[in-house]
């Protein structure tokens, strides 16, 4: 799919959510409409200058965080609780944005403590509703609709669909291709380098970590002029953190105990920095989810089983990023203390994609380009499971953009009478 085809919905999503960043004119991350960026911290300016020396971009990240009042939501007041549930709705989340807007229509029925077990089908194999377990009573309940939309997050969507077995769909609903649950992709996370900047040592602590989300990033710069510039294909991004966080994250890098240990923590407190790589995996038939034939959860629902390991391409990116950190700290006049010996375990990023991939061929893909399952036209998917794989960027804003696009298509189908209203 060409970016031009989806770009109107990206713009629509950005206007709705409010995204803080800048126009950056980079081929790896197309530009959009932005609110003013989050202000850089002291170490950001130092690292930005160092990145200029080694030919690596260092720019404001793109984050759905309101730096000014937007869409009837207040501007961020920089309390630093962003990704754990913003207290005032300045950080995008369904709790503050989409659910209240849906409630305002007076047409929303919100069911809580409902754990979906499976999609129900009629005699033709079309979706007719869902069966869920009430967490409080542990009773199974059925609800019916003319259209079913699954937006349970990537792997849970596959979980529900794989558990939706029937006479018509013996291996899970809409799985004639056999690709449901296959080609699981994720972002490789890890710390390729950490240390401190001596020029900041001794500075008094200040509340410079205004967000617990990302402020700056080193957007993909590899393989942009030539797809074979590096030993790996495609590319990755790096996010830098440090400064005066709510908790001294460098406590693990310093040895000691008692007063001396505390003095060492305080000595480096304003000056520590570290990187976080975000490298996309490539689709692989060896990475997938399926239903465990024996294990069930406390509600009697068969559990999901994971089969996944990092591939050679992303591990080459991991090693490449370690050298970049060596070069960066040297250019910044910093002291590199070390790096993680191995990347984080799979699943750390929570950016899974690929298990219900969209594509034109019903024999190879679960959904079409509108996120409508090939086999069951009244079953739609609105999460990252439809993405063929992950890019070097995060998944939230693309999920919102594709969801808006899918909803527009679904509503048009309803207007044309292709799905009878319940």
C-alpha positions as CSV (number, residue, x, y, z in Angstrom):
1,X,0.0,0.0,0.0
2,X,1.4,3.4,-1.0
3,X,1.6,6.0,1.8
4,X,-0.4,8.4,-0.3
5,X,-3.4,6.1,0.0
6,X,-3.4,6.2,3.8
7,X,-2.0,9.7,4.3
8,X,-5.4,11.5,4.5
9,X,-6.3,9.3,7.5
10,X,-3.0,9.9,9.1
11,X,-3.7,13.7,8.9
12,X,-7.2,13.1,10.3
13,X,-5.8,11.0,13.2
14,X,-3.1,13.7,13.9
15,X,-5.7,16.4,14.0
16,X,-7.9,14.4,16.3
17,X,-5.2,13.2,18.7
18,X,-2.9,16.2,18.7
19,X,0.7,15.2,18.0
20,X,3.7,17.2,19.2
21,X,6.7,17.3,16.9
22,X,8.2,19.1,13.9
23,X,8.3,18.9,10.2
24,X,11.5,17.0,9.5
25,X,11.7,16.3,5.8
26,X,12.9,12.7,6.2
27,X,12.0,9.9,3.8
28,X,11.8,7.4,6.7
29,X,9.1,9.3,8.5
30,X,6.6,11.4,6.4
31,X,5.6,14.7,7.8
32,X,2.1,15.7,9.0
33,X,0.4,18.4,11.1
34,X,2.0,19.0,14.5
35,X,1.6,20.8,17.7
36,X,4.7,22.5,19.1
37,X,7.3,19.9,20.1
38,X,8.2,18.9,23.7
39,X,11.1,21.0,24.9
40,X,14.5,19.4,24.8
41,X,16.4,18.6,28.0
42,X,20.0,19.8,28.6
43,X,21.4,16.5,27.5
44,X,19.4,16.6,24.3
45,X,21.2,19.7,23.1
46,X,24.6,18.1,23.8
47,X,23.7,14.8,22.0
48,X,22.1,16.7,19.1
49,X,25.5,18.4,18.5
50,X,27.3,15.1,18.8
51,X,24.9,13.5,16.3
52,X,25.7,16.2,13.8
53,X,29.3,15.2,14.0
54,X,28.6,11.5,13.3
55,X,26.0,12.1,10.6
56,X,23.0,10.8,12.6
57,X,19.6,12.8,13.0
58,X,18.6,13.9,16.5
59,X,15.1,15.4,16.4
60,X,11.9,15.9,18.5
61,X,10.0,12.7,18.7
62,X,6.4,12.4,17.5
63,X,4.2,11.9,20.5
64,X,0.4,12.2,21.1
65,X,0.9,14.6,23.9
66,X,-0.6,18.1,24.0
67,X,1.9,20.9,24.3
68,X,-1.0,23.4,23.8
69,X,-4.7,23.2,24.3
70,X,-6.2,21.0,21.6
71,X,-9.6,19.6,20.7
72,X,-11.1,20.7,24.0
73,X,-8.3,19.0,26.0
74,X,-5.9,21.0,28.2
75,X,-2.2,21.4,27.5
76,X,0.2,19.1,29.3
77,X,1.2,20.5,32.8
78,X,4.4,18.3,32.8
79,X,3.7,16.1,35.8
80,X,5.5,13.2,34.2
81,X,2.8,10.6,34.5
82,X,2.0,10.5,30.8
83,X,2.0,6.8,29.8
84,X,0.6,5.5,33.1
85,X,-2.7,7.3,32.7
86,X,-2.7,11.1,32.3
87,X,-4.7,12.8,35.0
88,X,-6.2,15.5,32.8
89,X,-6.3,14.0,29.3
90,X,-3.4,15.8,27.8
91,X,-1.9,12.4,26.6
92,X,-4.0,10.5,24.1
93,X,-5.9,7.5,25.4
94,X,-9.4,6.0,24.7
95,X,-10.3,6.9,28.3
96,X,-10.1,10.6,27.5
97,X,-10.8,10.8,23.8
98,X,-12.7,8.1,21.9
99,X,-14.9,6.7,24.7
100,X,-16.2,10.1,25.8
101,X,-16.9,11.0,22.2
102,X,-18.8,7.7,21.6
103,X,-20.7,8.3,24.9
104,X,-21.8,11.7,23.7
105,X,-23.6,10.1,20.7
106,X,-26.0,8.4,23.2
107,X,-25.6,5.3,21.1
108,X,-22.9,3.5,23.0
109,X,-23.5,0.6,25.3
110,X,-20.3,0.0,27.3
111,X,-19.9,-3.5,28.9
112,X,-17.2,-3.8,31.5
113,X,-15.7,-7.0,32.9
114,X,-16.5,-8.7,29.7
115,X,-13.8,-11.2,28.4
116,X,-14.6,-12.2,24.8
117,X,-14.2,-15.9,24.3
118,X,-15.1,-16.2,20.6
119,X,-17.0,-14.8,17.6
120,X,-20.4,-16.4,16.9
121,X,-21.3,-17.4,13.4
122,X,-24.5,-18.2,11.6
123,X,-25.2,-21.2,9.3
124,X,-23.4,-19.5,6.4
125,X,-20.3,-18.8,8.5
126,X,-20.9,-15.1,8.8
127,X,-20.3,-13.3,12.1
128,X,-23.4,-12.8,14.1
129,X,-22.0,-11.6,17.4
130,X,-19.6,-12.6,20.2
131,X,-19.6,-14.8,23.3
132,X,-18.0,-13.3,26.4
133,X,-17.4,-14.4,30.0
134,X,-18.6,-12.0,32.7
135,X,-15.7,-11.7,35.0
136,X,-17.9,-11.1,38.1
137,X,-20.3,-14.0,37.6
138,X,-18.1,-16.2,35.3
139,X,-21.2,-16.8,33.2
140,X,-21.0,-16.9,29.4
141,X,-23.1,-14.2,27.7
142,X,-23.9,-13.8,24.0
143,X,-24.5,-10.5,22.2
144,X,-25.5,-10.1,18.6
145,X,-24.8,-7.6,15.8
146,X,-24.8,-7.2,12.1
147,X,-21.1,-6.3,12.0
148,X,-18.4,-7.5,14.4
149,X,-15.3,-5.4,14.9
150,X,-12.3,-6.9,16.8
151,X,-9.9,-4.4,18.3
152,X,-8.5,-6.5,21.2
153,X,-4.8,-5.7,20.4
154,X,-2.7,-7.8,18.1
155,X,-2.2,-11.1,19.7
156,X,-5.5,-11.2,21.6
157,X,-7.4,-10.6,18.4
158,X,-5.7,-13.7,17.0
159,X,-6.5,-15.5,20.2
160,X,-10.2,-14.7,19.9
161,X,-10.3,-15.7,16.3
162,X,-8.3,-18.9,16.7
163,X,-10.7,-19.8,19.6
164,X,-13.7,-19.1,17.3
165,X,-13.9,-22.6,15.9
166,X,-17.1,-24.0,14.4
167,X,-18.3,-26.4,11.7
168,X,-17.7,-23.7,9.2
169,X,-14.3,-22.6,10.6
170,X,-12.6,-25.6,12.1
171,X,-9.2,-23.9,12.5
172,X,-10.6,-20.5,13.6
173,X,-12.9,-17.9,12.0
174,X,-11.8,-16.4,8.7
175,X,-8.8,-18.7,8.5
176,X,-9.1,-20.4,5.1
177,X,-5.6,-19.1,4.3
178,X,-4.1,-20.8,7.3
179,X,-2.3,-17.5,8.1
180,X,-4.2,-16.5,11.2
181,X,-1.7,-16.2,14.0
182,X,1.3,-16.5,11.6
183,X,4.1,-14.0,10.9
184,X,4.2,-12.5,14.4
185,X,6.4,-9.4,14.4
186,X,7.7,-7.2,17.2
187,X,10.1,-4.4,18.0
188,X,13.4,-5.5,19.4
189,X,14.1,-3.3,22.4
190,X,17.4,-3.0,24.3
191,X,20.0,-0.6,25.7
192,X,22.9,-0.4,23.2
193,X,24.8,2.1,25.3
194,X,24.6,4.0,28.6
195,X,26.9,6.3,30.5
196,X,27.2,10.0,31.5
197,X,28.1,13.4,30.3
198,X,30.8,15.0,32.5
199,X,29.8,18.5,31.4
200,X,26.5,18.1,33.3
201,X,28.1,16.5,36.4
202,X,27.6,18.7,39.5
203,X,24.6,20.5,38.1
204,X,21.7,20.9,40.6
205,X,18.8,18.6,39.9
206,X,16.0,20.2,38.0
207,X,12.6,18.9,36.7
208,X,13.8,18.4,33.2
209,X,12.1,15.0,32.6
210,X,8.8,16.6,31.8
211,X,7.4,13.3,30.4
212,X,7.8,9.6,31.0
213,X,7.2,9.1,27.3
214,X,9.8,9.9,24.7
215,X,10.9,13.4,24.0
216,X,13.7,13.0,21.4
217,X,14.5,10.3,18.8
218,X,17.2,9.4,16.3
219,X,14.8,8.4,13.5
220,X,15.9,5.8,11.0
221,X,18.9,6.9,9.0
222,X,20.2,3.6,7.6
223,X,19.6,2.2,4.1
224,X,17.8,5.3,2.9
225,X,19.9,6.1,-0.2
226,X,20.7,2.5,-0.9
227,X,18.8,-0.5,0.6
228,X,22.1,-2.3,0.9
229,X,24.2,0.3,2.7
230,X,24.5,-1.9,5.8
231,X,24.8,-5.6,6.5
232,X,21.1,-5.6,7.4
233,X,18.0,-4.5,5.4
234,X,15.6,-1.7,6.4
235,X,16.5,0.2,9.6
236,X,15.9,1.1,13.2
237,X,15.4,4.1,15.5
238,X,17.0,5.1,18.8
239,X,15.4,7.0,21.7
240,X,17.6,8.7,24.2
241,X,16.7,9.2,27.9
242,X,18.4,10.5,31.0
243,X,18.6,13.7,33.1
244,X,16.7,14.1,36.3
245,X,14.0,11.4,36.2
246,X,11.6,10.7,39.1
247,X,13.9,7.8,40.0
248,X,17.6,7.5,39.3
249,X,17.7,4.9,36.6
250,X,21.4,4.6,36.8
251,X,21.3,2.8,40.2
252,X,22.1,-0.5,38.6
253,X,25.3,0.8,37.0
254,X,26.9,1.9,40.2
255,X,28.3,-0.5,42.8
256,X,28.2,0.2,46.5
257,X,26.1,0.3,49.7
258,X,25.0,2.9,52.2
259,X,26.1,6.5,52.3
260,X,28.9,6.1,49.8
261,X,26.5,4.5,47.3
262,X,24.0,7.3,47.8
263,X,26.7,9.9,47.2
264,X,27.6,8.2,43.9
265,X,24.0,8.2,42.9
266,X,23.7,11.9,43.6
267,X,27.0,12.6,41.9
268,X,25.8,11.4,38.6
269,X,22.1,12.1,38.9
270,X,21.8,15.0,36.4
271,X,24.3,13.6,34.0
272,X,23.4,10.1,33.0
273,X,22.0,9.2,29.6
274,X,21.2,6.0,27.8
275,X,19.7,4.8,24.5
276,X,16.9,2.5,23.6
277,X,16.9,0.8,20.2
278,X,13.6,0.1,18.4
279,X,14.3,-2.4,15.6
280,X,11.6,-4.0,13.5
281,X,11.6,-7.8,13.0
282,X,11.0,-9.3,9.6
283,X,8.0,-11.6,9.0
284,X,9.0,-15.2,9.6
285,X,7.0,-18.5,9.4
286,X,8.8,-19.6,12.6
287,X,7.3,-16.7,14.6
288,X,3.6,-17.3,15.3
289,X,0.9,-17.8,18.0
290,X,-1.4,-20.8,18.3
291,X,-3.8,-22.3,20.9
292,X,-2.3,-24.4,23.6
293,X,-3.9,-27.8,23.3
294,X,-3.9,-28.4,27.1
295,X,-3.8,-25.1,29.1
296,X,-6.8,-23.0,29.9
297,X,-7.2,-19.8,31.9
298,X,-9.3,-19.4,35.0
299,X,-12.3,-18.8,32.9
300,X,-11.9,-22.0,30.9
301,X,-10.7,-20.3,27.8
302,X,-7.9,-22.1,25.9
303,X,-4.7,-20.1,26.3
304,X,-2.5,-18.6,23.6
305,X,0.9,-20.1,23.0
306,X,3.9,-18.1,21.6
307,X,6.6,-19.3,19.2
308,X,9.2,-16.5,18.7
309,X,12.8,-15.6,18.5
310,X,14.8,-12.7,17.2
311,X,16.0,-13.1,13.6
312,X,19.5,-12.4,12.1
313,X,18.5,-9.1,10.6
314,X,17.3,-7.5,13.8
315,X,20.3,-8.8,15.7
316,X,22.6,-7.2,13.1
317,X,20.8,-3.9,13.8
318,X,21.3,-4.5,17.5
319,X,25.1,-4.8,17.1
320,X,25.1,-1.8,14.7
321,X,23.4,0.3,17.3
322,X,26.1,-0.5,19.9
323,X,28.8,0.9,17.6
324,X,26.6,4.0,17.1
325,X,26.5,4.6,20.8
326,X,30.3,4.3,21.1
327,X,30.6,6.9,18.3
328,X,28.0,9.1,19.9
329,X,29.5,9.2,23.4
330,X,32.9,9.9,22.0
331,X,31.6,12.8,19.9
332,X,29.7,14.1,22.9
333,X,32.7,14.0,25.2
334,X,30.8,11.5,27.4
335,X,31.9,8.4,29.2
336,X,30.3,5.1,28.0
337,X,29.8,2.8,30.9
338,X,28.4,-0.2,28.9
339,X,25.5,-1.7,27.1
340,X,23.1,-4.6,27.5
341,X,24.7,-7.9,26.7
342,X,21.5,-9.1,25.0
343,X,18.4,-7.3,23.8
344,X,15.2,-7.3,25.9
345,X,13.0,-10.4,25.8
346,X,10.5,-10.5,22.9
347,X,7.2,-8.8,23.9
348,X,8.8,-6.0,25.9
349,X,7.8,-3.3,23.4
350,X,4.1,-4.3,23.3
351,X,4.3,-3.5,19.5
352,X,3.2,-6.8,18.1
353,X,2.0,-6.9,14.5
354,X,1.3,-9.3,11.7
355,X,-0.9,-12.1,12.9
356,X,-3.9,-11.0,10.8
357,X,-2.0,-9.4,7.9
358,X,-3.9,-7.5,5.2
359,X,-3.3,-8.1,1.5
360,X,-5.1,-8.7,-1.8
361,X,-4.7,-12.4,-2.0
362,X,-7.2,-14.4,0.2
363,X,-4.9,-17.4,0.0
364,X,-2.0,-15.5,1.7
365,X,-3.7,-12.9,3.9
366,X,-6.4,-12.8,6.5
367,X,-7.9,-9.4,5.7
368,X,-8.2,-7.1,2.6
369,X,-6.7,-3.6,2.6
370,X,-9.8,-2.3,4.5
371,X,-9.1,-4.6,7.4
372,X,-12.2,-6.6,6.4
373,X,-11.6,-10.4,6.6
374,X,-11.6,-12.0,3.2
375,X,-13.7,-15.0,4.4
376,X,-16.2,-13.1,6.5
377,X,-17.2,-9.8,5.0
378,X,-19.0,-8.5,8.2
379,X,-15.9,-9.1,10.4
380,X,-13.4,-6.2,10.7
381,X,-10.2,-5.9,12.6
382,X,-9.0,-2.6,14.0
383,X,-5.6,-3.0,15.6
384,X,-1.9,-3.7,14.7
385,X,-2.6,-7.4,13.8
386,X,-3.4,-6.3,10.3
387,X,0.0,-4.7,9.6
388,X,2.2,-6.9,7.4
389,X,5.1,-6.2,9.8
390,X,6.3,-3.4,12.0
391,X,8.4,-0.4,10.8
392,X,11.0,1.3,12.9
393,X,8.3,3.6,14.3
394,X,5.8,2.8,17.0
395,X,2.3,1.5,16.1
396,X,-0.3,3.6,18.0
397,X,-0.8,6.5,15.5
398,X,-0.9,4.1,12.5
399,X,-3.5,2.0,14.4
400,X,-5.7,5.1,14.8
401,X,-5.3,6.2,11.2
402,X,-6.1,2.7,9.8
403,X,-9.1,2.4,12.2
404,X,-10.6,5.7,11.0
405,X,-10.1,4.4,7.4
406,X,-11.7,1.1,8.2
407,X,-14.6,2.7,9.9
408,X,-15.3,5.0,7.0
409,X,-15.3,2.0,4.7
410,X,-17.6,0.0,7.0
411,X,-20.1,2.9,7.3
412,X,-20.2,3.2,3.5
413,X,-20.9,-0.6,3.3
414,X,-23.7,-0.1,5.7
415,X,-25.1,2.8,3.7
416,X,-25.0,0.7,0.6
417,X,-26.9,-2.1,2.4
418,X,-24.0,-4.6,2.3
419,X,-24.4,-5.1,6.0
420,X,-27.9,-5.1,7.4
421,X,-28.2,-3.0,10.6
422,X,-28.9,-4.9,13.8
